[in-house]
Amino acid sequence: MRIRRLDLTFTALLLPLDALALYAAAISAYALRFSRFVTEVRPILQDVDFANYISTASLFVLIWILIFALAGLYSPHPRKAWNELGRIIVSCGAGTMIVIATVFFRREITTSRFIVLAVLAFSILYVLIGRLFLRTMRHLLLNMRVGHRLFVVIGSSSAANDITKAYKDKPVLGLTIVKQFKTWNSEAQKTISNLKAKDGLDGIILADPEMDKQDALGLIAFADENHLTFRYLADLFAAKFTNIEVTTDSGLPVIEVKRTPLDGWGRIAKRAFDIIFAIFFLILFSPIILIAFLALTIEDGLPVFFQQERVGEGGRIFKLYKLRSMWRKYCIGPQFKQGAESRLALEKELIKQKNIKTGPVYKIADDPRITPIGNFIRRWSIDELPQFWNVLKGDMSLVGPRPHLPREVAGYKPHQRRVFAIRPGITGMAQISGRSDLEFEDEVRLDAWYIENWSLWLDVYIVLKTPFAVLYRKGAY
């Protein structure tokens, strides 16, 4: 894949900026150690010549830059801010270990533990500030559409329209879609050739997973021949085979498709993450839950905590907890068995009249069964806060596919049951990517990608981004 010139420029700037940041960290640590404020608390027992100190620091700056390179911090492909922060912390920690080892075995600079720890703190701070500055400048330029790459999209599906709109609405992504073609044919080929010659077209995005294989191969050959970058939207089949392991049995390569990285230690780490943060969020949101409990009780009496059967990991049924948002006379669930048939009939009628989603999962717009307070807590996802108890119990995870009703799951296609490979979540890729606006097939595609590409950092990113999705209230009903 060709890299845009803007990214290459900013990548080249990273190295001198990091070196400057590391020198600044060394000088700041030295200045702080010999400042009056610190020396009054920790008197100087051994003087350190500044010239020798900087000379030795230069060697370590070179070593740290090499560690940064090994950690992938000079990749021309931009990373997420949280991913980059983690790599900076780990790399600076590794560099500090080398400094400590050198001090211990050679004793050529200073035995000041204060300076060593101060260098670690300052290096993380200064490198991060420098990179945030470059990231901000890059985003400003991209938002002004400076350095954009020009692409065309081929496809007429909802996914094709969504990705075209995404690049239009988010110039920070760095792509401008100059044209969208419904199909790949001779007319599209001719137009793309003209765009390449006239405007310097950079690439093609295939957003039609159902395209005929021969047509797709012809499109790839056309892109190669014209030196165009080729991208495509992965279908569910492609997403399923991103995590594989190759072994050799009797000289023959055998490919094993891994269900998810959430096997072994990955599962242990995710469960520990869930328990710690579920407890934290339950404590944090307990005042909100209490206020909602009192308001709902005054509005329509008890019970306020609503139980509903959902399908979880491996297809197992569990009871999901929510704050009741409907009038009691319309509620359907284990707590409301009397008159269940008439209530279910009403719901089916509302689904026919007001359902805004396609596929097995329904979403009723302007549901008349919802109370005024219920509407408010739904809009702000307050009704879902009791689900942190489901996380503690082990029924759910903080991040994962959303659990659905058994009668909805009965309508799943075989490939859509892939989501049962892991515990369902309170939030997930679909929730931060559109909430109720997404079609169910798009949700499954996102969940399948998450299952195959799980990492703890990805969970952290999704958890941190969820409040912004709630605040924008995108797709909330």
Residue pairs with C-beta under 8 A, 6 or more apart in sequence:
1 229
2 202
2 203
2 229
3 76
3 77
4 147
4 148
4 149
4 174
4 202
5 147
6 138
6 141
6 142
6 146
6 147
6 174
7 76
7 77
7 78
7 138
7 147
7 174
8 76
10 134
10 137
10 138
11 74
11 75
11 76
13 134
14 73
14 74
14 131
14 134
15 65
15 74
17 130
17 131
17 134
18 64
18 65
18 68
18 73
18 127
18 130
18 131
19 61
19 65
20 130
21 123
21 126
21 127
21 129
21 130
22 57
22 60
22 61
22 64
22 65
22 123
22 126
22 127
23 54
23 57
23 58
23 61
24 122
24 126
25 119
25 122
25 123
25 125
25 126
25 127
26 53
26 54
26 57
26 60
26 61
26 119
26 122
27 54
28 118
28 122
28 126
29 115
29 118
29 119
29 122
30 48
30 50
30 53
30 115
32 38
32 118
33 39
33 44
33 112
33 114
33 115
33 118
34 44
38 114
42 114
46 110
46 111
46 112
48 109
48 110
48 112
48 115
52 109
53 109
53 110
56 108
56 109
60 95
60 98
60 99
63 95
63 98
64 91
64 92
64 95
64 123
67 91
67 94
67 95
67 98
68 74
68 91
71 87
71 90
71 91
72 79
72 87
73 84
73 87
73 88
73 91
78 135
78 138
79 87
80 461
81 132
81 135
82 457
82 460
82 461
82 464
83 457
84 131
85 128
86 457
88 124
88 127
88 128
88 131
89 124
92 120
92 123
92 124
92 127
93 120
95 123
96 116
96 117
96 119
96 120
96 123
99 116
99 119
100 116
102 108
102 109
103 109
103 110
103 111
103 116
139 172
141 147
142 148
142 171
142 172
142 173
142 174
143 171
143 172
144 171
145 171
145 176
147 174
148 171
148 174
148 175
148 176
149 174
149 175
149 176
149 202
149 203
149 229
150 175
150 176
150 178
150 195
150 199
150 200
150 201
150 202
150 203
151 167
151 175
151 176
151 177
151 178
151 201
151 202
151 203
151 204
151 205
151 229
151 231
152 177
152 178
152 179
152 180
152 181
152 192
152 195
152 201
152 203
152 204
152 205
153 160
153 163
153 164
153 177
153 179
153 180
153 181
153 204
153 205
153 207
154 160
154 180
154 181
154 183
154 184
154 188
154 204
154 205
154 206
154 207
154 208
154 211
154 219
155 180
155 181
155 182
155 206
155 207
155 208
155 211
155 233
156 182
156 183
156 208
157 207
157 208
157 209
157 210
158 439
158 442
159 207
159 209
159 233
159 442
160 180
160 207
160 208
160 233
161 180
162 442
163 205
163 207
163 233
164 177
164 180
164 207
166 173
167 173
167 175
167 176
167 177
168 177
177 205
178 195
178 199
178 201
179 191
179 195
181 188
181 191
181 192
183 208
184 206
184 208
184 211
184 215
184 216
184 218
184 219
189 222
192 201
192 204
192 222
192 226
192 228
193 226
195 201
196 226
196 228
201 228
202 228
202 229
203 223
203 228
203 229
203 230
203 231
204 219
204 223
204 228
204 229
204 230
204 231
205 231
205 232
205 233
206 216
206 219
206 230
206 231
206 232
206 233
207 232
207 233
209 232
209 233
209 234
209 235
211 219
219 230
220 230
222 228
223 229
223 230
224 230
234 242
234 445
234 449
235 445
236 415
236 418
236 444
236 445
236 448
237 415
239 445
239 448
239 449
239 452
240 257
240 418
240 448
240 452
241 257
242 449
242 452
242 453
243 257
243 258
243 259
243 260
243 261
243 452
243 453
244 255
244 256
244 257
244 258
245 255
245 256
245 258
246 253
246 254
246 255
246 256
247 253
247 254
247 256
248 254
259 421
259 451
260 266
260 421
260 422
260 451
260 452
260 454
261 452
261 453
261 454
261 455
262 270
262 422
262 451
262 454
266 454
269 456
270 397
270 454
270 456
270 459
271 394
271 397
273 398
273 456
273 459
274 391
274 392
274 397
274 398
275 391
275 392
277 398
277 463
278 388
278 389
278 391
278 392
278 398
279 392
281 385
281 388
282 388
282 389
282 392
285 385
285 388
288 382
288 385
289 323
289 382
289 385
289 386
292 304
292 323
292 373
292 377
292 382
292 383
292 385
293 304
293 305
293 323
295 373
296 304
296 323
296 324
296 371
296 373
296 374
296 377
297 304
299 371
299 372
299 373
300 324
300 327
300 328
300 371
301 328
303 324
303 335
304 323
304 324
305 321
305 322
305 323
305 324
305 386
306 321
306 322
306 323
306 324
306 325
306 331
306 333
306 335
307 319
307 320
307 321
307 333
307 334
307 335
308 319
308 320
308 322
308 332
308 333
308 334
308 405
309 317
309 318
309 319
309 320
309 333
309 334
309 405
309 406
310 317
310 318
310 319
310 320
310 403
310 404
310 405
310 406
310 424
311 317
311 403
311 404
311 405
311 406
311 409
311 420
311 424
312 318
312 395
312 396
312 403
312 420
312 423
312 424
313 420
313 421
313 422
313 423
313 424
314 420
315 409
315 417
315 420
317 406
318 390
318 395
318 396
318 403
319 334
319 395
320 387
320 390
320 395
320 396
320 403
321 386
321 387
321 389
321 390
322 383
322 384
322 386
322 387
323 377
323 382
323 383
323 385
323 386
324 331
324 374
324 383
325 370
325 371
325 373
325 374
325 375
325 377
325 378
325 383
326 367
326 369
326 370
326 371
326 374
327 369
327 370
327 371
327 374
328 336
329 339
329 343
330 343
330 346
330 369
331 343
332 340
332 343
332 344
332 347
336 343
346 369
347 364
350 364
350 367
350 368
350 369
351 362
351 364
354 364
354 365
354 366
354 367
355 362
355 363
355 364
355 365
356 363
356 364
356 365
356 436
356 477
357 363
357 436
357 439
357 440
358 439
358 440
359 411
359 439
359 440
359 441
360 404
360 408
360 409
360 410
360 411
360 412
360 416
360 440
361 404
361 408
361 440
361 443
362 408
363 436
363 477
364 477
365 477
367 477
370 378
374 383
376 382
377 383
378 476
378 477
379 473
379 476
380 470
380 473
380 476
381 470
381 476
384 426
387 396
387 426
388 426
390 396
390 426
391 397
391 398
391 426
394 423
395 423
395 424
396 403
396 423
396 424
396 425
396 426
397 422
397 423
397 424
397 425
397 426
398 425
398 426
398 427
398 459
398 463
399 425
399 426
399 427
399 428
399 450
399 458
399 459
399 462
399 463
400 422
400 423
400 424
400 425
400 428
400 447
400 450
401 419
401 422
401 424
401 425
401 428
401 430
401 443
401 444
401 447
401 450
401 451
402 424
402 425
402 428
402 430
402 431
402 443
403 424
409 417
415 444
416 440
416 441
416 444
418 444
418 447
418 448
418 451
419 444
419 447
419 448
419 451
421 451
422 451
422 454
427 462
427 463
427 466
427 469
428 446
428 447
428 450
428 462
429 446
429 447
429 449
429 450
429 462
430 438
430 442
430 443
430 446
430 447
431 462
431 466
431 469
432 462
432 465
432 466
432 468
432 469
433 446
434 442
434 474
434 475
435 469
435 474
435 475
435 476
436 475
436 476
436 477
437 474
437 475
438 446
438 475
450 458
470 476
